[in-house]
Amino acid sequence: MGTTVTDKPVKAAALSFVPELVYFEPAALDYPKGKQIYEWVQRQGIPFRMTTSHNRITNLPGETELEQYKIAKRTLVVGLRKTLKFDTSKPSAEYAIPIATGCMGHCHYCYLQTTLGAKPYIRVYVNMDDILHAAQGYIDERKPEITRFEAACTSDPVGLEPITGSLKDLIEFMAGQEYGRLRFVTKFHHVDSLLDVKHNGRTRIRFSVNSKYVIKHFEPSTSRFEDRIEAAGKVARAGYPLGFIIAPIIWHEGWQEGYAELIESLAKTLPPEAAGAGLTFELIQHRFTKTAKNVIEKRYPRTKLEMDIEKRKYKWGRWGQGKYVYPDEQANALRMFISERIFEHFPEAVIDYFT
């Protein structure tokens, strides 16, 4: 499979993510994508090391746990995806398709804080043929039903695309699948390499957006709101189905003005082809676990993120694990207000869910 890493040196400023340290599994260098990333790392002069497994990176630099965490978020690990049994990804899709794990963003509220708590470094997988073969199996198993795959459950692959080219591989693969669909969501704007890819309308690109308050205080190291919307216009003009995730929806001072401004900004900025039928929205209220609260407060000790258990409702989840969400009155107010603003400006849009 191809990759967007080229033979020419790439300026660091042109990439959304340039690691400060890279690890390679030796077997990754037996794959074309692994070789190309290795050559790119050498040209960039980025320090690299070898590792026996992408799951065991134990010698990261840093004097304290917090320092190691920050360094880990700038560390790339290149390896093979050995587990090819895909996780479910409701309500967004039937399955999560694993091309990367970990994210370079520093969103305070992110659930990856706990699910990847011990391994915050970023892993990319170069055995794409194996991953695509597994995806084909899931598609064939469910025919004639459509099988949707979510590529951003455990990472933000757009931020990694200039290095890996893996989204391009997935999009081209799914273009040939009558019963397969691809979806991914991003807070980054680096979509230019995807604009001329043959997609046949079978990949939906969604952008995560929020009020200015939330982006300013809780989403460091991500693309600016304006850049995300500009990128959304580009993918709409390239014929991709488009969507937006407003998540997490946070009850903050001035939230009504903030979310009204968000929807209005989308309506003013998007080209006509983006605002018509087929546009989707997914609405997710802020939630957290006790474990996440402890981890977030340790990693971002000055965060303004409200996580007062006494102000929340406990909602049971899968396998007996629950999360703290807003009480019904607040949740309904958020859902109704934002839904009304969406339909006011985008009457043909569909709200897939509020959770």
C-alpha positions in Angstrom: 0.0 0.0 0.0 1.2 3.5 -0.7 1.9 6.2 1.8 2.2 10.0 1.7 5.7 9.9 3.1 7.8 10.9 0.1 11.5 10.6 -0.9 12.0 14.3 -0.4 12.6 15.8 3.0 9.4 17.1 4.6 9.5 20.3 6.5 8.4 19.8 10.1 6.0 22.8 9.9 4.1 21.0 7.1 3.1 18.2 9.4 0.5 18.1 12.1 2.6 15.8 14.2 6.4 15.5 14.2 7.6 13.1 16.8 10.6 13.8 19.0 11.4 10.1 19.4 10.5 7.0 17.3 10.5 3.3 18.1 10.4 0.6 15.5 9.6 -3.1 15.9 12.2 -4.9 13.7 9.4 -6.7 11.8 7.9 -3.4 10.8 10.9 -2.8 8.5 9.8 -5.8 6.4 6.8 -3.8 5.2 6.9 -1.0 2.6 5.1 1.4 4.9 7.5 0.6 7.7 10.5 1.1 5.5 9.2 4.4 4.2 8.5 5.8 7.7 12.0 4.6 8.8 13.6 6.4 5.9 11.6 9.6 6.6 12.7 9.5 10.3 16.3 9.2 9.2 16.0 12.1 6.8 14.4 14.3 9.5 17.2 13.4 11.9 14.6 12.2 14.5 16.2 10.0 17.2 14.9 6.4 16.9 15.3 3.1 18.8 14.3 -0.5 18.2 11.8 -2.3 20.5 10.7 -5.9 20.7 7.0 -4.9 21.0 4.9 -1.7 20.4 3.1 -2.7 23.7 6.3 -2.5 25.8 7.9 0.9 25.7 9.4 1.2 29.2 12.5 3.4 28.9 11.0 6.8 28.0 13.0 9.8 29.1 11.7 12.1 31.8 12.3 12.6 35.5 8.7 12.4 36.7 5.6 10.6 35.6 4.1 13.9 34.3 7.3 14.6 32.2 7.2 11.0 30.8 3.6 11.5 29.9 4.3 14.7 28.0 7.2 13.0 26.2 5.1 10.0 25.4 2.6 12.2 23.6 5.5 13.2 21.3 6.7 9.6 20.8 5.8 7.5 17.8 6.0 3.7 17.8 5.9 1.8 14.5 4.8 -1.8 14.6 2.5 -4.6 13.5 -1.2 -5.0 14.5 -1.2 -8.6 15.7 -4.8 -8.6 17.1 -7.1 -8.6 14.1 -10.3 -9.2 16.0 -12.0 -5.7 15.7 -13.7 -4.1 18.7 -17.3 -3.0 18.3 -17.9 0.8 18.0 -21.5 1.6 18.7 -23.3 3.9 18.1 -20.9 5.3 15.5 -20.2 2.1 13.6 -20.3 -1.7 13.8 -16.5 -2.1 14.2 -13.4 -0.1 15.0 -10.7 -0.6 12.4 -7.3 -0.4 14.0 -4.7 1.6 12.1 -3.3 3.6 15.0 -3.6 3.9 18.8 -2.9 7.1 20.8 -3.2 10.8 20.0 -0.9 13.8 20.0 -3.7 16.1 21.2 -3.9 17.1 24.8 -7.7 17.2 25.2 -8.3 17.3 29.0 -11.6 15.3 28.8 -10.5 12.5 26.4 -11.5 9.0 27.4 -8.1 7.8 26.1 -6.6 9.3 29.3 -7.8 6.1 31.0 -8.1 3.5 28.3 -4.5 4.2 27.2 -3.4 5.4 30.6 -0.2 3.3 30.9 0.6 3.7 27.1 0.0 7.3 26.1 2.6 7.0 23.3 1.3 6.9 19.7 1.4 3.6 17.8 0.9 3.1 14.1 0.5 -0.2 12.3 2.2 -0.9 9.0 0.7 -4.4 8.1 -2.2 -2.8 6.3 -2.9 -5.8 4.1 -3.6 -7.9 7.2 -5.9 -5.2 8.6 -7.8 -4.9 5.3 -8.1 -8.6 4.9 -9.7 -8.8 8.3 -12.1 -6.0 7.4 -13.1 -7.9 4.2 -14.0 -10.8 6.4 -16.3 -8.7 8.6 -18.0 -7.2 5.5 -18.5 -10.7 3.9 -19.9 -12.0 7.1 -22.6 -9.4 7.3 -23.7 -9.2 3.6 -26.1 -7.9 2.4 -26.1 -5.6 5.4 -23.8 -2.5 5.3 -20.9 -2.8 7.7 -19.5 0.5 9.0 -15.9 0.9 10.3 -14.8 3.7 12.6 -11.1 4.5 12.1 -10.8 7.0 15.0 -11.8 5.1 18.1 -8.4 5.1 19.7 -6.5 7.8 17.8 -6.9 10.8 15.5 -5.6 9.4 12.2 -5.8 12.6 10.3 -3.0 14.0 12.5 -0.9 11.0 11.5 -1.8 10.8 7.8 1.1 12.9 6.5 3.4 10.3 8.0 1.5 7.0 7.4 -0.9 7.4 4.5 -3.0 4.7 6.1 -6.3 6.6 5.7 -5.7 6.8 2.0 -5.3 3.0 2.0 -8.6 2.6 3.9 -10.5 5.0 1.7 -9.3 3.3 -1.5 -10.1 -0.1 -0.2 -13.6 0.9 0.9 -14.3 2.6 -2.4 -14.5 -0.9 -3.9 -16.7 -2.3 -1.2 -20.5 -2.4 -2.0 -21.3 -3.4 1.5 -18.6 -1.5 3.4 -18.4 2.0 4.7 -15.6 3.9 6.5 -16.0 6.7 9.0 -13.5 8.8 11.0 -13.5 11.9 13.0 -10.8 14.5 13.6 -9.8 17.7 15.3 -7.0 18.2 12.7 -7.1 19.9 9.3 -4.5 18.0 7.4 -6.8 16.5 4.7 -5.1 17.7 1.5 -3.7 14.3 0.6 -7.2 12.8 0.8 -8.9 15.2 -1.6 -8.1 13.4 -4.8 -8.5 9.9 -3.5 -11.1 7.7 -5.2 -13.7 7.2 -2.5 -17.0 6.5 -4.3 -18.9 8.3 -1.5 -18.2 5.4 0.9 -16.2 7.3 3.4 -17.7 9.9 5.7 -15.3 12.4 7.2 -16.4 14.1 10.4 -14.9 17.0 12.2 -15.1 17.4 16.0 -16.2 20.9 16.8 -17.2 22.8 20.0 -17.8 26.1 21.5 -14.9 28.5 21.7 -14.8 28.2 25.4 -14.3 24.4 25.2 -11.7 24.6 22.4 -9.7 27.3 24.2 -9.6 25.6 27.7 -9.7 21.9 27.0 -8.3 21.1 23.5 -4.5 22.0 23.4 -2.4 20.8 20.6 -5.3 20.5 18.1 -6.1 22.5 15.0 -7.9 25.8 15.4 -11.7 25.8 14.9 -11.4 27.9 11.7 -8.9 25.5 10.2 -11.2 22.5 10.9 -14.1 24.2 9.2 -11.9 25.2 6.2 -10.9 21.5 6.0 -14.6 20.5 6.2 -15.3 22.6 3.2 -12.5 21.0 1.3 -13.7 17.5 1.9 -17.3 18.5 1.0 -16.1 19.9 -2.3 -14.2 16.7 -2.9 -17.5 14.8 -2.7 -17.1 13.1 0.6 -20.1 12.7 2.9 -19.6 15.1 5.7 -20.5 15.1 9.4 -19.8 16.9 12.6 -19.4 15.6 16.2 -20.2 18.2 18.9 -18.4 16.5 21.8 -18.1 16.7 24.6 -21.0 19.1 25.1 -20.1 21.0 28.2 -22.4 23.0 30.5 -20.4 26.1 31.1 -21.1 29.8 31.7 -22.6 31.2 28.5 -23.0 27.8 26.9 -26.1 28.8 25.0 -24.3 31.7 23.3 -21.3 29.5 22.7 -23.1 26.7 21.0 -25.4 29.0 19.1 -22.3 30.8 17.8 -20.7 27.4 16.8 -23.7 26.4 14.7 -24.0 29.8 13.1 -20.3 29.8 12.3 -20.7 26.5 10.5 -23.6 27.8 8.5 -21.7 30.9 7.4 -18.5 29.1 6.6 -19.5 25.9 4.9 -19.9 25.8 1.1 -23.5 25.0 -0.2 -22.5 21.4 -1.1 -21.6 20.7 2.6 -24.8 22.1 4.1 -27.4 20.1 2.1 -28.9 16.7 2.5 -26.5 14.0 3.8 -24.9 16.2 6.5 -24.9 14.5 9.9 -24.4 15.6 13.5 -23.5 13.4 16.5 -24.1 15.0 19.9 -22.2 13.6 23.0 -22.5 15.2 26.4 -19.5 15.4 28.7 -19.0 12.3 30.8 -16.3 10.9 33.0 -15.5 8.0 35.3 -13.9 8.3 38.8 -10.7 6.8 37.3 -10.7 9.4 34.5 -11.2 12.2 37.0 -8.2 11.1 39.0 -6.0 10.7 35.9 -7.1 14.0 34.4 -6.5 16.0 37.6 -3.0 14.5 37.9 -2.0 15.2 34.3 -3.7 18.6 33.9 -3.6 19.9 37.5 -4.8 23.4 36.5 -7.7 22.2 34.3 -11.0 24.1 34.4 -12.9 21.0 33.6 -15.8 20.5 35.9 -16.0 17.0 37.3 -18.0 17.4 40.5 -19.6 14.0 41.1 -22.3 15.6 43.3 -23.6 17.6 40.4 -23.8 14.5 38.1 -26.0 11.5 37.4 -24.5 8.0 37.4 -25.2 6.2 34.1 -24.5 2.5 33.9 -22.6 1.3 30.8 -21.4 -1.9 29.2 -20.0 -4.6 31.5 -21.2 -2.9 34.6 -19.0 0.1 34.2 -20.7 3.4 34.7 -20.0 7.1 33.9 -21.0 10.4 35.4 -23.2 12.4 33.0 -25.4 15.5 33.4 -28.7 15.1 35.2 -31.7 14.6 32.9 -32.8 18.2 33.1 -29.5 19.6 32.0 -28.9 16.9 29.4 -32.3 17.6 27.9 -31.7 21.3 27.9 -28.4 20.8 26.0 -30.0 18.4 23.5 -33.0 20.5 22.8 -31.1 23.8 22.4 -28.4 22.5 20.2 -30.8 20.4 18.1 -33.0 23.4 17.5 -30.0 25.5 16.4 -28.9 22.7 14.0 -32.3 22.4 12.3 -32.6 26.2 12.2 -29.4 26.5 10.1 -29.3 23.0 8.5 -32.9 21.9 7.9 -31.9 18.9 5.8 -29.3 17.6 8.3 -29.7 14.4 10.3 -28.8 14.1 14.0 -27.6 10.5 14.4 -27.8 10.4 18.1 -27.5 12.3 21.4 -25.8 10.4 24.2 
